[in-house]
Amino acid sequence: MLELTVRRRRMMYVSVPNVEGNFHTDEVMIELDPAQTGFVLVDMWDASDLPDEIKPGGISFCERAGEITRTTTVPALKAAREAGLTVIHAPTANVSEHYRDTCRVPNAPVAAPPAARDWPPAEARAAWSQEMWEARYGDYGADLRKVMHDCMRIIPEAAPIESDWLIFSSEDMHTICRERGLLNLVYVGFATNMCLLCKPGALEEMSRAGYRCVVLRDCTTAVENADSIADLGQTNAFLDWFEMHALAYTAWSKDFVEACG
């Protein structure tokens, strides 16, 4: 068993008044059976060769994510492999296509398309999606769509190897977990406030489905903004929210590596 120190945020204590000022973090030791634990890498994108003006999340985010990958994520990935955890790569589906022949892919059933909704009308839904894409990316929206489809790859230091698994969809993720008996999922990757949280097979979906989840705090970062970049406010707020909303424990990569050892 891996004995891992994790952080949680407690609400309601018998010994103190039930007020928000008393909702503190504390640490506990949990046990993870390597045979029942997956190590999930979300959107470990390599943006080094992309034009600066369309680097996803901005130049500063890509530089920060690359440094995190090299200094903390790669050692954690190495430790996970050596400890016998099931390593699962969860990039966007079009990125996965580039790695189909390099590692294992589950034989998952093709998902049935979601039932068509009659409201809002399809045209209104499409218009809203396009409006928000343009609100985020402005004149670069079309270029970014093409780059994400044609050019994105996984950063080489964290690329899949033959013994790893690769997913294209939620169905793939659940198939791997069911067939390998996984109950625990340790997450790393980017961005904390976007894909790590809400893409197929990512934290929110799997936690809601009943998997016990842990996020390695120093193996992720959020896309920040003008109001949050100085103190990485988005990163810290979302990690805190994971704990407070009981989506996941968080832990430090050094403790994870030590547990694996």
C-alpha positions in Angstrom: 0.0 0.0 0.0 1.1 3.6 -0.7 0.8 5.7 2.4 0.2 9.3 1.2 -0.3 12.5 3.2 -3.1 14.5 1.7 -4.8 17.8 2.5 -8.5 18.4 3.0 -10.6 21.4 4.2 -12.7 20.6 7.1 -16.2 22.2 7.7 -17.9 21.8 11.1 -16.0 20.8 14.1 -17.4 19.7 17.5 -14.9 21.7 19.4 -15.2 25.2 17.8 -18.1 27.4 16.7 -19.6 26.6 13.3 -18.5 29.7 11.5 -16.5 30.1 8.2 -13.5 31.4 10.0 -13.1 28.0 11.5 -13.1 26.0 8.2 -9.4 25.1 8.2 -7.3 22.7 6.2 -5.7 19.7 7.8 -3.7 16.7 6.7 -4.4 13.0 7.0 -2.7 9.8 5.8 -4.6 7.7 3.3 -3.6 4.3 1.8 -3.7 3.6 -1.9 -3.4 0.2 -3.4 -1.2 0.5 -6.5 -3.2 -2.2 -8.2 -6.4 0.0 -7.8 -4.8 3.4 -8.5 -4.5 5.3 -11.8 -2.1 8.2 -12.5 -3.9 10.5 -14.9 -2.1 13.1 -17.0 -4.5 15.8 -18.4 -3.5 18.0 -21.4 0.2 17.8 -21.0 0.5 19.9 -24.2 3.8 20.9 -25.9 3.4 24.6 -27.0 7.1 25.2 -27.7 6.8 25.3 -31.5 3.5 27.3 -31.6 3.5 31.0 -32.6 3.5 33.1 -29.5 0.3 34.9 -30.4 -1.7 31.6 -30.2 -0.1 29.7 -27.5 -3.1 28.3 -25.5 -3.4 30.1 -22.2 -0.7 32.6 -23.1 3.1 32.6 -23.3 3.5 32.9 -19.5 1.1 30.0 -18.8 2.9 27.7 -21.3 6.3 28.6 -19.8 5.0 27.9 -16.3 3.3 24.7 -17.2 6.5 23.5 -19.0 8.6 24.2 -16.0 6.1 22.4 -13.7 6.1 19.4 -16.0 9.9 19.1 -16.0 10.5 19.7 -12.3 7.6 18.0 -10.5 5.4 16.0 -12.9 8.1 14.0 -14.6 9.5 12.7 -11.3 6.0 11.9 -10.1 5.2 10.0 -13.4 8.4 8.0 -13.1 7.5 7.1 -9.5 4.0 6.1 -10.5 5.3 3.8 -13.3 7.9 2.2 -11.0 5.2 1.6 -8.2 2.9 -0.2 -10.7 0.2 2.4 -11.0 -1.9 2.4 -14.2 -0.7 5.4 -16.1 -3.5 7.1 -18.2 -3.0 9.9 -20.7 -6.0 12.2 -21.2 -5.2 14.7 -23.9 -7.9 16.1 -26.2 -9.1 13.4 -28.6 -7.5 14.9 -31.7 -4.1 15.0 -29.8 -4.6 11.3 -28.8 -4.7 10.4 -32.4 -1.0 11.1 -32.8 -0.2 8.5 -30.1 -2.6 5.7 -30.9 0.2 3.3 -32.0 2.6 4.1 -29.1 0.7 2.7 -26.1 -2.4 0.8 -25.1 -5.8 2.0 -26.1 -9.0 0.5 -24.4 -11.5 -1.4 -26.4 -14.3 0.8 -25.3 -17.8 0.8 -26.8 -18.7 3.7 -29.0 -20.8 6.1 -27.0 -24.3 6.7 -28.2 -24.9 10.4 -29.1 -26.7 12.4 -26.5 -30.4 12.7 -26.8 -31.3 15.8 -28.9 -32.7 18.7 -26.9 -35.5 20.7 -28.3 -34.7 23.8 -26.3 -32.7 26.0 -26.7 -32.9 25.6 -30.4 -29.8 24.1 -32.1 -29.1 27.3 -33.9 -29.1 29.3 -30.6 -26.7 26.8 -28.9 -24.3 26.9 -31.9 -24.4 30.7 -31.9 -23.7 30.9 -28.1 -20.8 28.5 -28.4 -19.3 30.6 -31.3 -19.9 33.8 -29.4 -18.0 32.7 -26.3 -15.2 31.2 -28.4 -14.8 34.6 -30.0 -15.0 36.3 -26.6 -12.1 34.3 -25.4 -9.8 34.4 -28.5 -11.0 37.2 -30.7 -9.4 37.4 -34.1 -7.2 34.4 -33.3 -10.1 32.0 -32.7 -10.0 30.3 -36.2 -6.2 30.0 -36.1 -6.3 28.4 -32.7 -8.9 25.8 -33.7 -6.6 24.7 -36.6 -3.5 24.6 -34.4 -5.3 22.6 -31.7 -6.5 20.1 -34.4 -3.4 19.8 -36.5 -0.4 20.7 -34.4 -0.8 20.0 -30.7 1.3 17.2 -29.1 2.1 16.0 -25.6 5.3 17.5 -24.1 8.0 14.9 -24.9 9.1 14.4 -21.3 5.7 13.2 -20.3 4.7 11.4 -23.5 3.1 7.9 -23.4 5.2 4.8 -23.4 4.2 1.3 -24.4 2.9 0.3 -21.0 0.7 3.4 -20.6 -2.9 3.8 -21.5 -4.4 6.5 -23.8 -8.0 7.7 -23.8 -10.2 9.4 -26.4 -13.4 9.8 -24.4 -15.2 9.3 -21.1 -16.1 5.8 -22.1 -12.4 5.0 -22.6 -11.6 6.2 -19.1 -14.4 4.2 -17.4 -13.5 1.1 -19.5 -9.9 1.2 -18.3 -11.0 1.7 -14.7 -13.5 -1.1 -14.8 -11.3 -3.6 -16.5 -8.3 -2.9 -14.3 -10.3 -2.5 -11.1 -9.3 1.1 -10.4 -10.9 3.0 -7.5 -8.4 5.8 -7.0 -7.2 8.4 -9.4 -4.2 10.7 -8.9 -4.4 13.7 -11.2 -1.8 16.0 -12.7 -1.9 18.3 -15.7 -3.4 21.5 -17.0 -5.2 23.8 -16.6 -6.4 23.6 -13.0 -9.4 25.7 -13.7 -10.3 24.3 -17.1 -9.4 20.9 -18.6 -8.1 19.2 -15.4 -11.5 19.9 -13.9 -14.1 19.4 -16.6 -13.0 17.6 -19.7 -14.0 14.0 -20.4 -12.4 11.7 -17.9 -11.2 14.6 -15.8 -11.6 15.3 -12.1 -15.2 16.5 -11.8 -16.7 13.7 -13.9 -14.7 10.9 -12.2 -15.2 12.2 -8.7 -18.9 12.5 -9.2 -18.9 9.0 -10.5 -17.5 7.7 -7.2 -13.8 7.5 -7.8 -11.5 8.6 -4.9 -9.4 11.4 -6.4 -6.2 13.2 -5.4 -4.7 16.2 -7.2 -0.9 16.8 -6.9 -0.8 20.5 -6.1 2.5 21.4 -7.6 1.9 19.3 -10.8 -0.8 21.7 -12.1 -1.4 25.4 -12.6 -4.4 27.4 -13.8 -4.7 29.9 -16.6 -4.4 33.1 -14.7 -5.6 36.6 -15.7 -4.7 40.3 -15.1 -6.3 40.2 -11.7 -4.8 36.9 -10.5 -1.4 36.4 -12.0 0.6 38.2 -9.2 -0.2 35.5 -6.6 -1.5 32.7 -8.9 -5.0 33.4 -7.5 -6.9 31.1 -9.9 -4.6 28.2 -9.2 -4.9 28.5 -5.4 -8.6 29.2 -5.5 -9.4 26.1 -7.6 -7.2 23.8 -5.5 -8.9 25.1 -2.4 -12.3 24.6 -4.1 -11.4 20.9 -4.9 -10.9 20.3 -1.2 -13.8 22.4 0.0 -16.3 21.0 -2.4 -15.1 17.4 -1.6 -14.1 16.7 -5.2 -10.6 15.6 -4.2 -7.8 15.6 -1.7 -4.7 17.5 -2.7 -1.1 16.4 -2.0 2.4 17.5 -2.8 4.4 15.6 -5.4 7.4 15.0 -3.1 5.0 13.1 -0.7 3.6 11.1 -3.6 7.1 10.2 -4.9 8.1 9.2 -1.3 5.0 7.1 -1.0 5.7 5.3 -4.3 9.2 4.6 -3.1 
